[in-house]
Each structure stands twice: as structure tokens, then as C-alpha cells.
Amino acid sequence: MKVILEMKHATKKFGGLIANEDITFSIIEGEIIGMVGPNGAGKTTLFNSISGTHSLTSGHVIFDGTDITKKKPYEICKLGIGRTFQIPQALNEMSVFENVLVASLNRHQSISAAKEHTKKVIAMCGLASFIFMNAGDLNVMQKKRLEIARALATEPKLLLLDETMAGLSGVERKEAINLIQRIRISGITILMIEHVMEVVMSVSDRVVVLSSGKLLAEGTPEEVTQNQQVIQAYLGGSVH
């Protein structure tokens, strides 16, 4: 088993606020890891440290054997980490195709190769019917899928998904779960922040729980849902 990501004593401070404190865990290649915790637990802050949006105050991020703690976002993307944002960051005046093409050009210098890759990613994400529609005209689910498509177009080894289920209906969630499972089958490791516990428990191999910026627990979905600290801090009662 190959470790693809290691967080080593990750700490991030914003002035006197400690957003993440001494977080250590690792991810095995091919896993889907769910990251949960109350609002303000430090989940997105940790994503930002992994993807290079900001650097850690102390500690290290090791990706595929390389220390990326101080690297810039574009360097981290080139190494193989893609991410989505909780609020979609699409270029709204550009089409779905153009949005994904911009990301594809991160990997393909040939415009023809980038276009072919773009079409494949769009089809995988179920957006082929909307390929020439402006991103700003998409509905919530379609915007979430475009966000994933843009990240996939960079050909990541590790994909960071930030609340891709937020605002989706039950049927849309099932479709999104199917997409996540297809992404894993394609060989991409996934770390996902998610509030919908049904989704976390159904797709995650392991779950990492943050609370007040600290790592509260980690384990299989079954282990985590039976952890009394987790129940008190996040779940608010037993899970069935």
C-alpha cells in the first residue's frame, strides 16, 4: 500500500486564532476519505493548506513523497492535486467546454489533445448536453459537476472535494455518489469534506473527524459513528 498524502503535525494560525492544530493523518492511494466536523472545525482551512492557497504555520504536507508545504497552488496542481471549492469558482461568462479546456491546458500543450481530454471529462461528469452552455446559466447540480470536471481536467492523482453534495436533492446526491465512485475506479484518490452523513458513510473507506481545529478521531465509518467523542461533538446522538 502506497501512502499518497501525509499530514504531519499540521498547524495553521491566523493571528491569535488557531484554525488547525497538530493534525496528523495519512491517506493510502486509491482510498476515499471522508472529512467531517462541525462548522468552524477547520476542514476547509486544511484543504487550503494542502492545495497551497495558504501555507502552514508549522508542520508538513507530504504528497506522493514530496514535501509540498511551501509550494504554490499551480505547482501543487502540476504535481497532481486537484480541488473543488464549496462555492463553485467557474468562469461564468465562458461555456462549460471553455471552462474545462482551460484546466485541460494545464496538462496538454497541444490544443487538439486538450480538446479531446476536455470532451472525455465533460462526458464522464454527465455534462455533455450542456457543453456549449455558459457556466453562469447552469443549475446548482450542474455547477457542482462542472467544478468537479474542472478539477479532473488537471489529471489529479488526489482530488479534494469540498462539500459537493451541498444543496442537492436526494436523487441528485445518488447521481453525485455514482460520479465519485467512477472517479475512484478511474484510479484517483479522493479526500472529501461532507456534511451529509449518509453520503460519507456510504462511500468512505475511512473517516477523519475534526473538531475545534483538532483531529478528534479517524477510522472506518462504523468505528467513527460509535466513537462517543464524535457523537457528542458532531453527530449529536447515535447513528443508525
N, C-alpha and C positions, 0 to 999 in steps of 0.2 A: 504493500500500500504506500502510495506516494503522497506526502504532505504537500499541498499546493499553496496554503496560506497559513502563516503563523503570526498571531498577535502576541507580542512579548511585553508584558507589564505596560501596556498602552495607557498613557495618561494624557489628557488634554485639559488645559486650564484656559479660561477666558477671564483674565484679571483674577479676581478672588473666587470666581465660580469654577468648581471642578466638574466638568461635564462628563469625563471618563476618568476612572481611577484604577490603575494597576490591573488592567484587563488582560488575561492570558488565555488563549484557546487556539486550537488549530483545526484546519479543515482538510480532509482527505480528498484527493482527486476523484471526481465522479459523484460526490455527495450532494444532497440538497440539505442545507442547514437553515432552519427557521430561527429568526431572531425576534424575540418578543419582550415586552415590558411595558409598563405604564407610560403615558405621555410624559416627556421630560426625562426619560430614563437614560438617554444618551445614545440611542440607536443610530439616528441619522448622523450625529457627530462622529461616531465610529466609522460609518460609511465614508464620510468626508475625509477622514484620516487615511483610510485605505486607498481611496481614489485620488488623493493628492490635493483636494480642494483646500485643505489646510494641513499643516504638519503637526505631529505630536509634540507635546511639551517634553515628554520623556517616554522611553520605551521604543520598541521597534516593530515594523511591519515587514515580514519576510514573505515574498511572493515567488514561488517556483525556484527557491534557492537564492534569490536576490534580495538584498536589503533595499526596499523602496521608500523607506521612511522619509527621506528628504527630496524625493523625486517630484517633478512637476506632473500635473494631470495628463498632459499629452504624452509624456514619457511612460507613464504608468499604463495608459491606454495602448501604446505601442507594444509594451511587454505582454499585454493580454488580459487586462481587466476592463470590463465594460460595466456601465452602471445606468440605471434609470433614476429619475427623480420623482418624488412624491407628487409634485405638481409638474405635469408634462412640460418639457422645455423645447417643443418643436418650433420650427420656423414657420409661423402661421400663414405667411403670405406665399409660401412655397408649397408645391404639391407633395403628396406622400412620396412619390418617386424621387423627387429632388431632395427631400429631407434624408431619405435613406442613402441616396447616392453620395451626398456629402460625407456621410460616415464611411461608406464603402471606399472612398478615395483615400482613407487612412491606411488601407491595406493594398490597394491596387493602383499602381501608377498608370496603367493602361485604362483609358476611359471606357473602352469596349468591355474589358474584363470587369471593371467596376459596375457597369450597367447590368451585365449578366448576373453578377453576385447580388445586386440590388433586387432584381426580379425574383431570385430564389428566396431571399429573406422576406420580401413582401408576401410571397405566396405562403411561406411557412407560417407567417403571422396572421394569415387569413384576411389580408388587406388588398388582394388582387382586384376586387371590384371597385376599390377606391383609389387606385393607383394615380389617377390624374386629378383627384380632388384636392383642394387646398387643405392643409392641415388644420387651419382655423375653423373649417366647416365640419369637421368630424365630431361625432358624439363622444361621450366620456369613454366608453369601452374602446372605440376605435383609436382615440388619442392615447390610451394606455398601451394598446397594441403597437402603435407607431413608436412610442417611447421604447418599447422592447425591441422593435425592429431596428431602430437607430443604433441601439447598443449592440445587437447581434451583428450588424453590418461591419463592425470593427473586428470581427472574428475573435472574440474573447475566449480565453481558457476558463476564466472565472467571471460570472455575471452577478452583479449586485442589483437586486430588485427591491425598490423602496415603495412598499405599500401599493402593489399593482392591483390589488383587489378592492381598494377603497372606492366607494361609490357605485359598485357593480351589483346587479341583481343576482339572484340565486343561479339562474340559468347562465348568465354571463360569467359568474365565478367558475362554474363547471367547465366552461369553454376555456377560461384562462388557466385552470388547473391542467387541462389537456395540453395546452401550449407549453406550460412549464415542464411537463413530463416529456414532451417531444424534444424540448431543448436539452434536457438531461440525456436522453437517448442519443442525441447527436454528439455527445462527448463533452458537454460544457458543465462545469461545476457551478452550483448556484448557492448564493447566500442571500436570503430574503427576509426583509423586515415585513411583518404582517400582523395586523390586529385581529383578523378573522381566524379565530382559533380552529374552527372546522377545517380551514384550508391548511393551516400549519400542521395540524395533526395528521391530515390525510396524505401530505406529500413529503414531509420532512423525515430524513433519516435520523437526524439529531436536532435538538432544540437548545439554543443558547438564550438564557433569560437575564436581562439587565434590569437593575432597579437602582435608582438614585446614582447612576453613573458607574455602578459596580457590577461585576459578574456575580449574579445570585446563584445560578445553577446551570448545569448543562447535562444532557443525557438524551435518551430516546424520548419520544413523545409520551410514552407510558410512564417512564421514570419521572419526567418533569411534572406531569399532571398529578402525580402522587406525592410530590415534594411539598411539605407543609409550609415552608417559607414562600414558595411560589404561589401557593393557594392564597396565602394571606396578603402577599404583596401585589398580585396581579389578577388572579382568577376570581378572587372574592368568594370562593366556595368550591365544592367538589365538582369535578368534571365527569360527565357520564358519556 
